[in-house]
């Protein structure tokens, strides 16, 4: 069976172009599935039936959340579809298993005032402070995912016209407008902070990553998370905040300002507009709160 798992992961990596994190998530799901099948002496993928899959999912109740089980089922559907496509199996036992409908969790976001707190907390006279300020301004200005931000290269920037190029999920490339404030900080960072962070490697043309740690090392996605958590604690924001919270704030504030849903979808890099529509639920909830608070006949 290990051969088929590895072949499927190679298919996701090479043909689908999924990111390392996505591949790792699939691998973890398959590892759990493989252990269950092995414990039940099932070694031939052509012998797996709908019953085995349902029994496996049922065994996870109380161990995993409904969201995790739903995601795992999605992995199994893709895996068995692959086995059928490659003629490793003659049927797809997962085909008729319905994915449970889950309530979409409305993403958390920051108010304008909270974003301002975050953006004013860095000491931009220091190289690291200017880098952190630039990162926050850029995420809020573009809605980039943290993985997209940490993988940005110098060649992805076109500051003359105020755009950047990034690769999203499935290695899909998109062009995103930067905005004048973030563009200004990017220019300052490139001129004064990045050379200082490079240090002795300032003339090393092989270092092409945009954001760097001291000594020219790549400023990783984990470093971005850690930096944001430290600033959130410093400014006294009590709600949980992650790089994705700034992405949610970017989308929410755009729609609040009158941006159309299709444009926001393009900037976020969502394949389906239904993913972007979650932000309209935020607006609806806020409108309800305002109505309840101010309308004389709402109570």
C-alpha positions as CSV (number, residue, x, y, z in Angstrom):
1,X,0.0,0.0,0.0
2,X,2.9,2.4,0.7
3,X,3.6,2.6,-3.0
4,X,0.1,3.9,-3.8
5,X,0.3,6.5,-1.0
6,X,3.6,7.7,-2.3
7,X,2.4,7.8,-5.9
8,X,-0.7,9.8,-4.8
9,X,1.5,12.4,-2.9
10,X,3.8,12.6,-6.0
11,X,0.7,13.3,-8.1
12,X,-0.4,16.1,-5.8
13,X,3.1,17.6,-5.8
14,X,4.0,17.3,-9.5
15,X,0.6,17.5,-11.4
16,X,-1.5,19.5,-9.0
17,X,1.4,21.7,-7.8
18,X,0.2,21.8,-4.2
19,X,2.3,23.5,-1.5
20,X,4.5,21.7,1.0
21,X,2.0,22.5,3.7
22,X,-0.9,21.0,1.7
23,X,1.2,17.9,0.9
24,X,2.0,17.5,4.6
25,X,-1.7,17.7,5.5
26,X,-2.6,15.0,2.9
27,X,0.3,12.8,4.2
28,X,-0.9,13.1,7.8
29,X,-4.5,12.2,6.8
30,X,-3.2,9.2,4.8
31,X,-1.0,8.1,7.6
32,X,-4.1,7.8,9.9
33,X,-6.0,6.0,7.2
34,X,-3.1,3.6,6.5
35,X,-2.8,2.7,10.2
36,X,-6.5,1.9,10.4
37,X,-6.5,-0.3,7.2
38,X,-3.3,-2.1,8.4
39,X,-4.9,-2.8,11.8
40,X,-7.8,-4.4,9.9
41,X,-5.5,-6.4,7.6
42,X,-6.5,-4.5,4.5
43,X,-3.6,-4.3,2.1
44,X,-5.2,-4.3,-1.3
45,X,-6.7,-0.9,-2.4
46,X,-9.0,-2.7,-4.8
47,X,-10.6,-4.5,-1.9
48,X,-11.5,-1.3,0.0
49,X,-15.3,-0.8,0.2
50,X,-17.6,2.0,1.3
51,X,-18.1,0.2,4.6
52,X,-14.4,0.3,5.5
53,X,-14.3,4.0,4.8
54,X,-17.4,4.7,6.8
55,X,-16.2,2.5,9.7
56,X,-12.9,4.4,9.7
57,X,-14.6,7.8,9.8
58,X,-16.9,6.6,12.6
59,X,-13.9,5.4,14.6
60,X,-12.7,9.1,14.7
61,X,-15.8,10.5,16.3
62,X,-14.9,12.0,19.6
63,X,-11.3,12.1,18.6
64,X,-11.4,14.7,15.8
65,X,-13.6,17.7,15.3
66,X,-16.3,17.6,12.6
67,X,-14.2,20.0,10.6
68,X,-11.2,17.7,10.7
69,X,-13.2,14.6,9.8
70,X,-14.7,16.5,6.9
71,X,-11.3,17.5,5.7
72,X,-10.0,13.9,6.1
73,X,-13.0,12.7,4.0
74,X,-12.0,15.1,1.3
75,X,-8.5,13.6,1.3
76,X,-9.9,10.1,1.0
77,X,-12.1,11.1,-1.9
78,X,-9.1,12.5,-3.8
79,X,-7.0,9.4,-3.0
80,X,-9.6,6.9,-4.2
81,X,-10.4,9.1,-7.3
82,X,-6.7,8.9,-8.1
83,X,-6.6,5.1,-7.6
84,X,-9.6,4.8,-10.0
85,X,-8.0,7.1,-12.6
86,X,-4.7,5.1,-12.5
87,X,-6.7,1.9,-12.9
88,X,-5.3,0.6,-9.6
89,X,-8.9,0.1,-8.4
90,X,-12.0,-0.7,-10.5
91,X,-14.4,1.3,-8.3
92,X,-14.3,4.5,-6.2
93,X,-15.7,3.5,-2.8
94,X,-15.7,7.1,-1.5
95,X,-17.7,8.5,-4.4
96,X,-21.1,8.3,-2.9
97,X,-20.2,9.3,0.6
98,X,-21.6,12.7,1.2
99,X,-19.4,15.4,2.8
100,X,-21.2,16.8,5.9
101,X,-22.3,20.4,5.6
102,X,-20.6,22.5,8.3
103,X,-21.5,25.9,9.5
104,X,-19.0,28.3,8.1
105,X,-17.1,30.0,10.8
106,X,-17.0,33.7,10.4
107,X,-13.4,34.8,10.4
108,X,-12.2,37.2,13.1
109,X,-10.9,40.6,11.9
110,X,-9.5,43.8,13.4
111,X,-11.2,47.1,13.5
112,X,-9.5,50.1,11.8
113,X,-8.4,51.3,15.3
114,X,-6.8,48.0,16.1
115,X,-5.0,47.8,12.8
116,X,-3.6,51.3,13.5
117,X,-2.3,50.2,16.8
118,X,-0.4,47.3,15.2
119,X,1.0,49.5,12.5
120,X,2.3,52.1,14.8
121,X,4.0,49.8,17.3
122,X,7.4,49.3,15.5
123,X,10.6,51.4,15.8
124,X,11.3,52.0,12.2
125,X,14.7,53.6,13.0
126,X,15.9,50.0,13.5
127,X,16.3,47.6,10.6
128,X,14.2,44.9,12.2
129,X,11.5,47.4,13.2
130,X,11.3,48.7,9.6
131,X,11.1,45.2,8.2
132,X,8.3,44.3,10.6
133,X,6.4,47.5,9.9
134,X,6.8,46.8,6.1
135,X,5.5,43.3,6.5
136,X,2.4,44.4,8.5
137,X,1.7,47.2,6.0
138,X,2.0,44.8,3.1
139,X,-0.2,42.1,4.5
140,X,-2.9,44.6,5.3
141,X,-2.5,46.3,1.9
142,X,-2.6,43.1,-0.2
143,X,-4.3,40.4,1.9
144,X,-1.4,38.0,1.2
145,X,-1.3,34.7,3.0
146,X,1.7,34.4,5.3
147,X,3.2,31.6,3.1
148,X,2.9,33.9,0.1
149,X,4.5,36.7,1.9
150,X,7.5,34.7,3.2
151,X,8.2,33.3,-0.2
152,X,8.3,36.7,-2.0
153,X,11.4,37.3,-4.1
154,X,12.9,40.7,-5.1
155,X,11.9,39.9,-8.7
156,X,8.2,39.7,-7.6
157,X,8.2,43.4,-6.9
158,X,7.3,46.1,-9.4
159,X,7.2,49.2,-7.4
160,X,7.3,51.5,-10.4
161,X,3.6,50.7,-11.0
162,X,2.7,49.5,-7.5
163,X,2.1,45.8,-8.0
164,X,3.5,42.5,-6.8
165,X,3.4,39.0,-8.2
166,X,2.8,36.0,-5.8
167,X,2.1,32.3,-6.0
168,X,-1.0,31.1,-4.1
169,X,-2.5,27.7,-3.5
170,X,-1.7,25.2,-6.2
171,X,1.1,27.5,-7.4
172,X,-1.5,29.7,-9.1
173,X,0.1,33.1,-9.9
174,X,-1.7,36.4,-9.4
175,X,-0.9,40.1,-9.6
176,X,-1.9,42.2,-6.5
177,X,-1.9,46.0,-6.2
178,X,0.2,47.2,-3.3
179,X,-1.0,50.7,-2.4
180,X,1.0,53.9,-1.8
181,X,1.6,53.5,1.9
182,X,2.9,49.9,1.7
183,X,4.8,50.8,-1.4
184,X,6.6,53.6,0.4
185,X,7.6,51.3,3.2
186,X,8.8,48.7,0.8
187,X,11.1,51.3,-0.8
188,X,12.5,52.4,2.5
189,X,13.0,48.8,3.6
190,X,14.8,47.9,0.4
191,X,17.1,50.9,0.6
192,X,18.0,51.0,4.3
193,X,16.9,47.9,6.2
194,X,17.5,44.9,3.9
195,X,21.2,45.8,3.3
196,X,21.7,45.9,7.1
197,X,20.0,42.6,7.6
198,X,22.2,41.1,4.9
199,X,25.3,42.2,6.9
200,X,28.4,40.7,5.4
201,X,26.4,39.0,2.7
202,X,25.3,42.4,1.3
203,X,26.9,41.6,-2.1
204,X,25.5,38.1,-2.3
205,X,23.3,38.2,-5.4
206,X,22.0,34.6,-4.7
207,X,19.9,35.9,-1.8
208,X,16.8,36.8,-3.6
209,X,14.1,36.6,-0.8
210,X,12.4,39.9,-0.1
211,X,12.2,39.7,3.7
212,X,15.2,38.6,5.7
213,X,16.3,37.8,9.2
214,X,19.6,38.9,10.5
215,X,22.6,37.6,8.5
216,X,20.6,37.2,5.3
217,X,18.5,34.3,6.4
218,X,14.9,33.9,5.1
219,X,12.3,35.5,7.4
220,X,10.1,32.4,7.7
221,X,6.3,32.2,8.0
222,X,6.9,31.0,11.7
223,X,8.9,34.2,12.3
224,X,6.1,36.3,10.9
225,X,3.6,34.6,13.3
226,X,5.9,35.1,16.2
227,X,6.5,38.7,15.4
228,X,2.8,39.5,15.1
229,X,2.0,37.8,18.4
230,X,4.7,39.9,20.2
231,X,3.3,43.1,18.7
232,X,-0.3,42.2,19.6
233,X,0.8,41.6,23.2
234,X,2.8,44.8,23.3
235,X,-0.2,47.0,22.1
236,X,-2.7,45.2,24.4
237,X,-5.1,43.7,21.8
238,X,-6.9,40.9,23.7
239,X,-8.4,38.9,20.8
240,X,-6.4,36.2,19.1
241,X,-4.5,37.7,16.1
242,X,-2.5,35.9,13.4
243,X,-1.2,36.9,10.0
244,X,-4.5,35.5,8.6
245,X,-6.4,38.0,10.8
246,X,-4.8,40.8,8.9
247,X,-5.9,39.1,5.6
248,X,-9.4,38.9,6.9
249,X,-9.3,42.6,8.0
250,X,-8.0,43.5,4.5
251,X,-11.0,41.8,2.9
252,X,-13.6,43.1,5.4
253,X,-12.4,46.7,5.2
254,X,-12.4,46.6,1.4
255,X,-16.0,45.4,1.3
256,X,-17.0,47.9,4.0
257,X,-15.5,50.6,1.8
258,X,-17.7,49.5,-1.2
259,X,-15.4,47.2,-3.1
260,X,-17.2,44.6,-5.2
261,X,-16.9,40.9,-4.3
262,X,-15.3,39.8,-7.6
263,X,-12.4,42.2,-7.1
264,X,-11.8,41.1,-3.6
265,X,-11.9,37.5,-4.8
266,X,-9.2,38.2,-7.3
267,X,-7.0,40.0,-4.8
268,X,-7.3,37.2,-2.2
269,X,-6.7,34.5,-4.8
270,X,-9.8,32.5,-4.0
271,X,-10.7,30.0,-6.7
272,X,-14.5,30.2,-5.8
273,X,-16.4,33.3,-5.0
274,X,-18.3,31.3,-2.4
275,X,-15.1,31.4,-0.3
276,X,-15.1,35.2,-0.5
277,X,-18.7,35.5,0.3
278,X,-18.0,34.6,4.0
279,X,-17.0,38.3,4.3
280,X,-20.5,39.4,3.4
281,X,-21.7,37.5,6.4
282,X,-19.5,39.7,8.6
283,X,-21.1,42.8,7.0
284,X,-24.6,41.5,7.6
285,X,-23.8,40.7,11.2
286,X,-22.5,44.2,11.8
287,X,-25.5,45.8,10.1
288,X,-27.8,43.8,12.4
289,X,-25.8,45.0,15.4
290,X,-26.1,48.6,14.3
291,X,-29.8,48.2,13.6
292,X,-30.4,46.7,17.0
293,X,-28.4,49.4,18.7
294,X,-29.9,52.5,17.0
295,X,-33.3,51.8,15.6
296,X,-36.1,52.8,18.0
297,X,-38.2,49.7,17.2
298,X,-35.5,47.1,17.1
299,X,-35.8,46.1,20.8
